């Protein structure tokens, strides 16, 4: 990259008439980069297309899926249209603040990296309250895998940038993944040898809300979370060690067991917990692990863990 980095921000937009202008305006306001937005409207379901009228077509390209095809299809369509050296995927209800894009692009260039992680802040839509900013730091590929999978030390797409050519080389977003698409593509980037960098400039704002349109509200595809763990466990990699892989996926299975249990899916909770144990997971929190294990493996299931899940904030922005 010479001079200002050329950045494409892909914005998949599903029923986004209320938020799309905020997202696009935050992209166009970014300084220190040559930026273009590619908005992929996923179905003519509201007035999202009309909200995009009036933007300079050289800076905002609008693509429309005539029928709703899903976020990964929209992201891949935007990736195909990207003409920047680097690309970000910004959900239509999220937005950017400060020198976010310039910081991520600079980190990619200076570290000769393929993916970069920046600061993130969660905005609670209902109350307007902002949680403290999140600044991730990873020491190695093994550390990143363990931290992301086992400890949910993640960031949302609004705080991640890729080198465009690399993401295309590894196939973009997997359109067959029904849950945790964000985690899958980030971990696949790592397993395929993607080099990573970290920026401390600006921040992506992840808007947390309870809309029924959010994939994290669905329960019919929860089993896909197990599939993602198994895929990442067996995917070939010369970068992430087998020990780190087992540790990370074991912790991930434990986390999603809690998610399944709190969603009333005891059957999936048992499957995930057993896989965690098979992979050597020893548990967090002492007695909690033993109580939960006993209950999920056939004893009294009255024990409630919803407060534990809320306290650890395991699922606020992990793409589950």
N, C-alpha and C positions, 0 to 999 in steps of 0.2 A: 504494500500500500504506500503510495506516494501522496503527500499532502493529506487533504481530508479523505477519510475512508468513505467509500460509497456503500451505503447501508440500505437494505430492503427490509421493511417491517411488514410481515404478513399478518393481517387481521381477519381471522375467520369470524363471520358475523351471522349469528342465528337469533332471530327475533330481537334485533339490537337497536331498534329505532330510538330508544331512550338513552342509550349510552354511546352509540357509535361515534358521534361528533366529539365527545370528550376524549375518546381513545385516539382518534385520528389527529385532533388538534394537538394532543400531547406529543405525538410523533413529529408533526410538522414544526413544533416549537423547539425541537432539539437543535442545539448549536454545536459547531465543531465537526460536523459530519455532513456529507452530501446524502440526504435521506429521501427515500421514496416509500410510500405506503401502497401495499397491494391488499385491497379489501375483497374478500371472497364471501359474498352474500349466499348463505346456505339455504336457499329456497325463498320464494316470494311469499312470505308469510305475514309481513307487516309493511311498514313504510321505511324500512332501512334504506332501500335504494334511493328513495326520494330525499332522505336526510343527507345523502352523499352528493346531491346535485350542487353545483356551484364551486366545487373544488377544482383547482388547476389539474387537468388530466395528466400533465407531465409530472406531477408530484403525487397524485392519488389515482391509481388505476383501480377500477371497479370491475370485478368478475362476478357473474351470477350463476349459481347452480339453480336451474329451473325447479328442481325438486330437492328436498332436504336429503343430503348424502352423508352427513356426519363430519365431525371436526377434523379427523385425519385426512379425509378426502379433500376437504377445503384447504388444509395446511399444505398438502402435497401439490395441489393446484397452484397455490401461491408460491411455493418453492420453485415450481417449474417456471413461473413468470419472473422470479427474482433476477435482477441484473446487477446486484451489488456483490462485492467481494464477501460480504458478511450478511447474515440474515437473523432476524429475531421473529418470534411468533408471539403476538400480543393478543390475548383474548379480548373480545369486544367490550367487556365490562371493566377491564383493567386500564391503567394508564401509567405514563412515565413522568418523573419529576427530576429536575436537575440534569447534569451532564451525563446521563445514563448511557446513551449510545456511544458518545465519544470515549467515555471511560472503558467500556467493554471492548470497543474496537482497538483502542490503544493497548489494552492488555493482550488481546489476541496477537497484535503485531509484535509487541516487544517480547513476548514469550514464545513466539512462533507456534501458537496453539491452535487447536481446532474448535474448542468450546471454551466459553468464559462465563463465569458466574459473578453477578453483581449484587448489591444490597437490595433488600426487599422489605416492604412494610405492608402489614395486613390492615385494611380498613373495614371495620364492621359497618356494613351499609345501614342497618336498622338504627343504630345508635349514633353513627358518625364518629365513633371512637377509633383511634389508631393504636394498634399494639406497638411496642418498641421495635425499632428497625432491626432486621436480621442481617448479620454480616457473617457469611460462611467462610471457613478456612479449611482447606484440605492439604495434608502433607504429602500424600502419594496416591497412586491409583488404588492401592489396597485400602488406604485410609478413606478415600472418597467412597469406595464401594461399601465398606462397612458402615460408614456414617450415614450415607444416604439410605441404604436398605434397612439396617438394623435399628438405627436411632432416629430415623425420619429427619435428619439434618439436611433438608431439601430446600430448594427455592422454586418458585413458580416460573413458567415460561416468560413472564414479563421481566425477569431478571437474568435471562440466559441468551447468549448470542453464539451462533455457529459460524465457522468458515463455510460458505455456501458450497464450494466444491466438495468438501469432505462430507457434508450431510447428504449430498446427492450420491456420493460414492457408496455410502452405506445403506442407501435405499430410502432415505427420508423417513417419514412416519409410517409405522406398520399399521395398515388399514384393517388388519384382522384382530387387533388388540382392543378389547371392549372396555377395559378398566385399567387405570394407571398408565395411560399412554405416555404421559410426560416422563414418568420414571423409567419406562421401558426404553424410550429413545435416548435418554441421557445415559443410562447404564450400557446400552448397546454401543453408544459412542465411545464410552470408556473401554469396553471389552474389545472393540475393534481397533484399539490403539490410538484413540483420540487423545491428544495432549490438551491439558486444561490450564486455565489461568483464572485469576481472581481480580476483580476491580472493586474499589471502594468509593467510586464516584457515582453521584445521583442515586436514584432508587426506583425500582418498579413497584407500583402500588397494586396489590392483589386485593380485589374487592370481595369480601366474604358476605354472601347473602344466602337466603333459603329458598330461592326460586326453584320451582319444580322442574325447570329446564336444565338444571345443573346435573351433570352425569353422576356426581357424588351422591345425589339424592336417590338414585335408582337402586333397587334391590334385586332386580331380575337377573343382573349380570355379575353379581358378587363373586361367583365361582371363577370368573376370569382373573381375579386377583391371584388365585392359586396358580393358574396357568402361567402368568407372568413370572412368578417366582421360579417355577420349574424351568422355564425357557432360559432365564438368566443363569440358573445353576449349571445348565448343560451346554450353553453356548460356548464355542471354542474361543480361547483367548490366550495370548502369550504375554499379556500385560498384567492382568489381575490374577494373583496366586490362588490356588485351590483352597487354602486355609481361609483366606479373606472371603472367598466366594461362599464357602460353607457358613462361616460366621454371619456374613451379611444376610444370606437368604434364610438362615435359621431364625435370626432376629426378626426378619420381615414376616415370616410365617407366624411368629408369636404375636406380632402387632396386628396382623389381619385376623388372627383368632379372636382377639379382643373386639375388633370391628364387627366380626360375624356375630359374636355373642351379644353385643349390645344391639344388633339389628334383628335379633330373634332367630338367627340361623345357626342353631346348635349343631346341625349336621356338618356344615362347613367349618364351624369352630373346631370340632373334633378332628376333622381331616387336617386342618392347618396346624393345630397343636401337636398332633402326632408327628407331622413332618418336621416341626421345630425340634422335637425331642430326638427324632432319628438323626438329625443333622448335628446334634450335640448341644442344643441350647440348654442352658442351665438356669435361666430365669432372671428376672429383675425383682427386687423388692422382697426377697426372703419368703416369708410365709404366704404372701399373695400368690406366688407361683405355685406353691404346693396346694393351696386351697382351690385355685382355679383349675389346676390339673385334675384334682380329684373330682371336682364337679363335672368337668367336661368329659371325663372318662367314665361317667355312669352313675355318680352319686347325686346327692341333692343339688338341684340347679337353681336354688332360690338366691344364691349369692349374687349380688349386684355389683357391676364394675363400671357403671356409667360415669360415676364421679372420677374414677381413676383415669378413664379415657379422656375426660374433659381436662383434668389437671395436667396431663402430659401433653395435651394439644397435639395428639399424634396425627390427626387427620384434617387439620385446618386448611392446608394448601398442598397436600401431597399428591393430588390427582387421583386419589382412590375413588 
